[in-house]
Amino acid sequence: MQVVILCGGRGTRMGRESEVMPKPMVLVGDRPILWHIMKYYARFGHTEFVLCLGYKGEVIRDYFLNYEARHNDVTVTLGANGSVAVHGHHGEQGWKVTLAETGADTFTGARVKAVERFVRDGTFLLTYGDGLADVNLDALVGFHRSHGRIASVTAVHPPARFGELVVEGPRVGMFSEKPQVGTGLINGGFFVFEKKVFAYLSDEPTCALEHQPMASLTQDGELMAYEHAGFWQCADTVRELTILREHWDRGKAPWHVW
Protein backbone atom coordinates (compact mmCIF):
# COMPACT_ATOMS: atom_id res chain seq x y z
CA MET A 1 0.00 0.00 0.00
CA GLN A 2 1.02 3.63 -0.40
CA VAL A 3 2.12 5.36 2.79
CA VAL A 4 1.40 9.07 3.23
CA ILE A 5 3.61 10.72 5.86
CA LEU A 6 2.98 14.19 7.30
CA CYS A 7 6.36 15.94 7.26
CA GLY A 8 5.52 19.65 7.22
CA GLY A 9 5.16 20.77 10.84
CA ARG A 10 7.44 23.35 12.44
CA GLY A 11 8.28 21.40 15.60
CA THR A 12 8.21 24.52 17.76
CA ARG A 13 8.77 22.55 20.98
CA MET A 14 11.97 20.97 19.69
CA GLY A 15 14.08 24.07 20.32
CA ARG A 16 17.32 24.24 18.35
CA GLU A 17 16.73 20.79 16.88
CA SER A 18 14.06 22.20 14.54
CA GLU A 19 15.70 25.55 13.80
CA VAL A 20 17.85 24.11 11.03
CA MET A 21 15.72 21.18 9.87
CA PRO A 22 12.14 19.93 9.88
CA LYS A 23 11.23 17.69 12.81
CA PRO A 24 11.10 14.45 10.75
CA MET A 25 14.78 14.97 9.91
CA VAL A 26 16.15 15.16 13.46
CA LEU A 27 18.45 12.23 14.06
CA VAL A 28 17.88 9.06 16.02
CA GLY A 29 21.22 7.34 15.85
CA ASP A 30 22.74 8.42 12.56
CA ARG A 31 19.47 8.52 10.58
CA PRO A 32 16.42 10.83 10.59
CA ILE A 33 13.25 9.81 12.43
CA LEU A 34 11.59 9.81 9.01
CA TRP A 35 13.96 7.08 7.79
CA HIS A 36 13.14 4.93 10.83
CA ILE A 37 9.41 5.29 10.12
CA MET A 38 9.87 4.38 6.46
CA LYS A 39 12.08 1.40 7.30
CA TYR A 40 9.37 0.14 9.65
CA TYR A 41 6.67 0.35 6.99
CA ALA A 42 9.00 -1.24 4.44
CA ARG A 43 9.51 -4.21 6.76
CA PHE A 44 5.81 -4.97 6.25
CA GLY A 45 6.10 -4.62 2.48
CA HIS A 46 4.94 -1.00 2.09
CA THR A 47 7.67 0.75 0.10
CA GLU A 48 5.84 3.50 -1.80
CA PHE A 49 5.77 6.77 0.11
CA VAL A 50 4.14 10.17 -0.39
CA LEU A 51 5.80 12.77 1.82
CA CYS A 52 3.75 15.90 2.63
CA LEU A 53 6.42 18.60 2.78
CA GLY A 54 6.16 22.02 4.39
CA TYR A 55 8.48 23.76 6.82
CA LYS A 56 12.07 23.43 5.55
CA GLY A 57 10.90 20.84 3.05
CA GLU A 58 14.02 21.49 0.99
CA VAL A 59 16.02 19.54 3.62
CA ILE A 60 13.92 16.44 2.96
CA ARG A 61 14.12 16.98 -0.80
CA ASP A 62 17.89 17.21 -0.63
CA TYR A 63 18.13 14.08 1.51
CA PHE A 64 16.25 11.88 -0.95
CA LEU A 65 17.50 13.47 -4.17
CA ASN A 66 21.03 12.73 -2.97
CA TYR A 67 20.22 9.47 -1.20
CA GLU A 68 22.30 7.22 -3.47
CA ALA A 69 25.38 9.39 -3.08
CA ARG A 70 24.89 9.62 0.68
CA HIS A 71 24.67 5.88 1.27
CA ASN A 72 26.89 4.32 -1.40
CA ASP A 73 30.41 4.66 -2.72
CA VAL A 74 30.37 6.78 -5.87
CA THR A 75 32.73 7.65 -8.69
CA VAL A 76 32.31 11.16 -10.09
CA THR A 77 33.59 11.94 -13.58
CA LEU A 78 33.99 15.68 -14.03
CA GLY A 79 33.73 17.73 -17.21
CA ALA A 80 31.23 18.41 -19.97
CA ASN A 81 30.32 14.73 -20.24
CA GLY A 82 30.48 14.15 -16.51
CA SER A 83 28.73 11.29 -14.80
CA VAL A 84 28.19 9.68 -11.43
CA ALA A 85 28.58 5.93 -10.98
CA VAL A 86 27.07 4.38 -7.86
CA HIS A 87 28.80 1.34 -6.36
CA GLY A 88 27.11 -1.11 -4.05
CA HIS A 89 23.60 -1.33 -2.67
CA HIS A 90 21.84 -0.04 0.40
CA GLY A 91 18.87 -1.61 2.15
CA GLU A 92 16.23 0.60 0.54
CA GLN A 93 16.19 -0.89 -2.94
CA GLY A 94 12.88 -0.34 -4.71
CA TRP A 95 11.56 2.44 -2.50
CA LYS A 96 9.47 4.96 -4.41
CA VAL A 97 9.31 8.36 -2.74
CA THR A 98 7.07 11.22 -3.90
CA LEU A 99 8.10 14.60 -2.48
CA ALA A 100 4.96 16.77 -2.47
CA GLU A 101 4.98 20.43 -1.44
CA THR A 102 1.92 21.13 0.73
CA GLY A 103 2.72 24.60 2.14
CA ALA A 104 4.81 25.95 5.00
CA ASP A 105 1.90 26.73 7.33
CA THR A 106 -0.76 24.30 6.14
CA PHE A 107 -2.62 22.21 8.72
CA THR A 108 -2.61 18.41 8.57
CA GLY A 109 -5.97 17.87 6.85
CA ALA A 110 -5.16 20.25 4.04
CA ARG A 111 -1.76 18.59 3.61
CA VAL A 112 -3.43 15.22 3.08
CA LYS A 113 -5.96 16.78 0.69
CA ALA A 114 -3.08 18.28 -1.31
CA VAL A 115 -1.65 14.84 -2.12
CA GLU A 116 -4.95 13.29 -3.22
CA ARG A 117 -3.72 13.23 -6.82
CA PHE A 118 -0.82 10.98 -5.85
CA VAL A 119 -2.93 8.35 -4.05
CA ARG A 120 -3.91 5.72 -6.60
CA ASP A 121 -5.43 2.82 -4.73
CA GLY A 122 -8.65 2.59 -2.73
CA THR A 123 -6.87 1.97 0.58
CA PHE A 124 -3.79 3.79 1.84
CA LEU A 125 -1.78 4.22 5.05
CA LEU A 126 -0.98 7.50 6.79
CA THR A 127 1.08 8.52 9.78
CA TYR A 128 2.94 11.43 11.34
CA GLY A 129 6.61 12.05 10.66
CA ASP A 130 7.60 12.21 14.31
CA GLY A 131 6.33 9.03 15.97
CA LEU A 132 7.73 5.52 16.29
CA ALA A 133 5.98 2.36 17.44
CA ASP A 134 5.95 -1.41 17.12
CA VAL A 135 2.40 -1.57 15.72
CA ASN A 136 1.69 -4.81 13.87
CA LEU A 137 0.83 -3.24 10.52
CA ASP A 138 -0.48 -6.52 9.08
CA ALA A 139 -2.93 -6.81 11.97
CA LEU A 140 -3.87 -3.14 11.64
CA VAL A 141 -4.69 -3.53 7.94
CA GLY A 142 -6.58 -6.74 8.67
CA PHE A 143 -8.62 -4.94 11.31
CA HIS A 144 -9.42 -2.16 8.84
CA ARG A 145 -10.56 -4.57 6.17
CA SER A 146 -12.70 -6.49 8.66
CA HIS A 147 -14.97 -3.58 9.58
CA GLY A 148 -15.48 -2.01 6.16
CA ARG A 149 -15.49 1.62 7.34
CA ILE A 150 -13.61 4.55 5.81
CA ALA A 151 -11.00 5.11 8.52
CA SER A 152 -9.01 3.30 11.20
CA VAL A 153 -6.85 5.06 13.77
CA THR A 154 -4.33 3.39 16.06
CA ALA A 155 -5.26 4.14 19.66
CA VAL A 156 -2.39 4.10 22.14
CA HIS A 157 -1.76 4.66 25.83
CA PRO A 158 0.46 7.75 26.10
CA PRO A 159 3.67 7.46 28.14
CA ALA A 160 3.55 9.63 31.27
CA ARG A 161 5.68 12.76 31.22
CA PHE A 162 6.70 12.29 34.85
CA GLY A 163 7.53 9.36 37.07
CA GLU A 164 4.64 7.79 38.98
CA LEU A 165 4.67 7.21 42.74
CA VAL A 166 2.26 4.96 44.61
CA VAL A 167 2.44 6.10 48.23
CA GLU A 168 1.26 3.97 51.15
CA GLY A 169 1.35 6.33 54.14
CA PRO A 170 4.91 7.67 54.27
CA ARG A 171 6.23 4.63 52.39
CA VAL A 172 6.62 4.50 48.63
CA GLY A 173 4.84 1.36 47.48
CA MET A 174 5.82 1.67 43.83
CA PHE A 175 8.02 3.93 41.73
CA SER A 176 7.91 3.89 37.94
CA GLU A 177 10.07 6.29 35.95
CA LYS A 178 8.13 6.01 32.67
CA PRO A 179 4.72 4.52 33.44
CA GLN A 180 1.77 4.26 31.10
CA VAL A 181 -1.07 6.65 31.80
CA GLY A 182 -4.12 4.88 33.27
CA THR A 183 -6.61 3.55 30.74
CA GLY A 184 -6.83 6.68 28.57
CA LEU A 185 -6.25 6.30 24.84
CA ILE A 186 -5.01 8.90 22.38
CA ASN A 187 -4.53 9.20 18.63
CA GLY A 188 -1.24 7.45 17.88
CA GLY A 189 -1.28 7.98 14.11
CA PHE A 190 -0.71 4.84 12.01
CA PHE A 191 -4.01 5.33 10.16
CA VAL A 192 -5.59 3.25 7.43
CA PHE A 193 -7.92 5.17 5.11
CA GLU A 194 -10.15 4.51 2.16
CA LYS A 195 -9.96 7.16 -0.57
CA LYS A 196 -13.46 8.24 0.44
CA VAL A 197 -11.76 10.08 3.30
CA PHE A 198 -10.80 12.87 0.88
CA ALA A 199 -14.46 13.92 0.78
CA TYR A 200 -14.11 14.83 4.46
CA LEU A 201 -11.05 17.01 3.86
CA SER A 202 -10.74 20.58 2.61
CA ASP A 203 -7.96 22.38 0.79
CA GLU A 204 -8.42 25.32 3.15
CA PRO A 205 -5.01 25.76 4.86
CA THR A 206 -6.63 25.65 8.32
CA CYS A 207 -8.19 22.21 7.80
CA ALA A 208 -6.76 20.03 10.58
CA LEU A 209 -7.21 16.29 10.15
CA GLU A 210 -7.68 15.85 13.89
CA HIS A 211 -10.56 18.35 14.17
CA GLN A 212 -13.61 18.56 11.88
CA PRO A 213 -12.69 15.67 9.53
CA MET A 214 -12.28 13.23 12.42
CA ALA A 215 -15.38 14.59 14.15
CA SER A 216 -17.41 14.12 10.97
CA LEU A 217 -16.09 10.60 10.41
CA THR A 218 -17.00 9.77 13.99
CA GLN A 219 -20.49 11.23 13.62
CA ASP A 220 -21.03 9.17 10.47
CA GLY A 221 -19.83 5.99 12.18
CA GLU A 222 -16.87 5.73 9.79
CA LEU A 223 -13.96 5.88 12.26
CA MET A 224 -12.79 2.74 14.04
CA ALA A 225 -10.02 2.36 16.63
CA TYR A 226 -7.33 -0.29 16.57
CA GLU A 227 -5.95 -0.50 20.09
CA HIS A 228 -2.19 -0.91 20.37
CA ALA A 229 -0.86 -1.86 23.80
CA GLY A 230 2.81 -2.04 22.80
CA PHE A 231 5.50 0.59 22.35
CA TRP A 232 4.61 4.05 21.05
CA GLN A 233 6.53 7.27 21.41
CA CYS A 234 6.23 10.60 19.63
CA ALA A 235 8.99 13.21 19.51
CA ASP A 236 7.19 16.48 20.20
CA THR A 237 9.85 17.71 22.64
CA VAL A 238 13.59 17.37 23.16
CA ARG A 239 12.89 15.11 26.15
CA GLU A 240 10.79 12.75 24.05
CA LEU A 241 13.41 12.73 21.32
CA THR A 242 15.99 11.80 23.95
CA ILE A 243 13.85 8.79 24.96
CA LEU A 244 13.89 7.52 21.37
CA ARG A 245 17.63 8.07 21.09
CA GLU A 246 18.26 6.19 24.32
CA HIS A 247 16.27 3.21 23.06
CA TRP A 248 18.28 3.17 19.84
CA ASP A 249 21.67 3.70 21.46
CA ARG A 250 21.06 0.81 23.88
CA GLY A 251 20.20 -1.47 20.98
CA LYS A 252 16.71 -2.00 22.38
CA ALA A 253 14.54 0.01 19.99
CA PRO A 254 11.17 -1.81 19.77
CA TRP A 255 10.59 -0.49 16.24
CA HIS A 256 13.90 -1.89 14.95
CA VAL A 257 12.53 -4.97 13.19
CA TRP A 258 14.63 -4.89 9.98
C-alpha angles and dihedrals in degrees: 000000000000115000119213113200124193106226105156107088123117098229093218093176093056094078115200092356091075098037093084102027141022115268095253088061099056109115130256103184105330096324134071120260086244091061091051090052092049093047089053093052091044090055087065092048099263106127104151112092136185111197117202102214128198130130109047089348089160088074091060091044091053092048095056098035088057097034096115093051092046096053105031139052109261138192115213119201110199129209139057092316094039123158143178121228117197118212124201133001135269127209096262100074112155098017113146113203124187113197107205123184109222102168136278097256102026119132121238099262093052090048091057091046089053092061096048090110091060096052108091108170131066094245126043140168127237136184143156122269095233107054133085129192144152095241113160097239093190090056091045092054090045090053091050093051092047096061100041096217127134099251142030124188126192109238116207140179107245118232112246116253092220136037117270124232125195105199123198104189105305092336124093106232096184137005122192120178097198108017127170115253112252116271098313118127128206138187105279097179115231092123130180115207139182114221088251086079089079089072087065093052131081132207089225105121091233094058105121116195091216095055126047098000093054092042091052093047089051093049090051092049091243101120120084129182125228106200116220116193096179133081120326129159132165124200104224094136138031089253092056091046088053090055090056092047092050091053091051096044091052090052091241103107107148092208093055098102100138 
